[in-house]
Amino acid sequence: MQHLQGLDLKRRIVIDAENVRRSAWPNLSKEELVSRARAWAEREDADLLVVFDGDPPEEAPDLLGSGGRSADDVIEELDGPFTLVTSDRGLRERVGEKAEKAIGGGSFLHELEAVRP
């Protein structure tokens, strides 16, 4: 963990939920993605934000819904830097340098397999 002026800074992970959920067959449910991503973030000591098209499966500080907009639009407007989890090349281009790193949805799901809650 990095320290800056007495603040703890964790690596910020932004997940394009629908893209990642659909990176496996059968598709992960919203709830399963959230559960696995939270377990992974805890293990990795990361600051998690899972962005859903429409409504998130529950109200929580680590979940964000896009309302009537697309999750891509919401993610594009987030302040960086963060690690972006998506296989959407168009979104990666839109986010640009705010994403210090990009991880594909399928690759991320493989990471999540190791930390099933």
C-alpha positions in Angstrom: 0.0 0.0 0.0 1.3 3.5 -0.9 1.2 6.3 1.6 0.8 10.0 0.6 0.5 12.7 3.2 -0.8 10.2 5.7 -3.5 8.8 3.4 -3.7 5.1 2.5 -3.9 4.8 -1.3 -5.1 1.5 -2.6 -5.0 0.4 -6.2 -8.3 1.3 -7.8 -10.0 -1.3 -9.9 -13.0 -0.4 -12.1 -14.9 -3.3 -13.6 -17.2 -3.0 -16.6 -19.7 -5.5 -15.1 -21.7 -6.6 -18.1 -18.6 -7.1 -20.2 -17.0 -9.2 -17.6 -20.1 -11.2 -16.7 -20.4 -12.2 -20.4 -16.8 -13.2 -20.7 -17.7 -16.7 -19.6 -20.3 -19.3 -20.5 -22.6 -19.7 -18.8 -22.6 -16.0 -17.9 -22.0 -15.1 -14.3 -24.9 -13.6 -12.4 -24.6 -10.0 -11.2 -24.5 -11.3 -7.7 -21.8 -13.9 -8.4 -19.6 -11.3 -10.1 -20.0 -8.9 -7.1 -19.3 -11.7 -4.6 -16.2 -12.9 -6.3 -14.9 -9.4 -7.2 -15.2 -8.4 -3.5 -13.3 -11.4 -2.3 -10.6 -10.7 -4.9 -10.4 -7.0 -4.0 -10.0 -7.9 -0.3 -7.2 -10.4 -1.0 -5.5 -7.9 -3.3 -6.1 -4.9 -1.0 -7.7 -3.0 -3.9 -10.4 -0.3 -4.0 -13.2 -1.8 -6.1 -15.8 -0.2 -8.2 -18.1 -2.4 -10.2 -20.1 -0.4 -12.8 -23.4 -1.9 -14.2 -25.6 -0.9 -17.1 -28.8 0.1 -15.4 -29.2 -0.8 -11.8 -26.6 -2.6 -9.6 -27.9 -5.7 -7.8 -27.8 -3.9 -4.5 -27.0 -0.4 -3.1 -23.4 -0.4 -1.9 -20.4 2.0 -2.1 -18.5 -0.3 -4.3 -21.3 -0.7 -6.9 -22.5 1.9 -9.4 -25.4 1.8 -11.8 -25.5 3.8 -15.0 -29.2 4.8 -14.7 -30.4 5.6 -18.2 -26.9 5.9 -19.6 -24.4 3.2 -20.5 -21.8 1.9 -18.1 -19.2 2.9 -20.7 -20.3 6.5 -20.5 -20.1 6.4 -16.7 -16.7 4.7 -16.7 -15.3 7.2 -19.2 -16.2 10.1 -16.9 -14.5 8.6 -13.8 -11.4 10.3 -12.5 -8.2 8.3 -13.0 -5.9 6.7 -12.4 -7.4 3.2 -12.2 -7.0 -0.3 -13.6 -9.8 -1.0 -16.0 -11.3 -4.5 -16.3 -13.0 -4.9 -19.7 -12.5 -6.7 -23.0 -14.1 -3.7 -24.8 -11.4 -2.1 -26.9 -13.7 0.9 -27.7 -14.1 1.6 -23.9 -10.3 1.2 -23.4 -9.7 3.9 -26.1 -12.4 6.2 -24.6 -10.9 6.0 -21.1 -7.4 6.6 -22.5 -4.6 7.3 -20.0 -6.9 7.4 -17.0 -6.5 3.6 -17.1 -3.0 2.9 -16.0 -3.6 -0.8 -16.9 -6.3 -2.8 -18.6 -7.2 -6.4 -17.9 -9.5 -8.4 -20.2 -12.8 -9.7 -18.8 -11.9 -13.4 -19.3 -8.5 -13.0 -17.8 -10.0 -11.3 -14.8 -12.6 -14.1 -14.4 -9.7 -16.6 -14.2 -8.2 -14.5 -11.4 -11.5 -14.6 -9.6 -11.6 -18.4 -9.8 -8.8 -18.5 -7.2 -10.8 -16.6 -4.6 -14.2 -18.1 -4.7 -15.9 -17.0 -1.4 
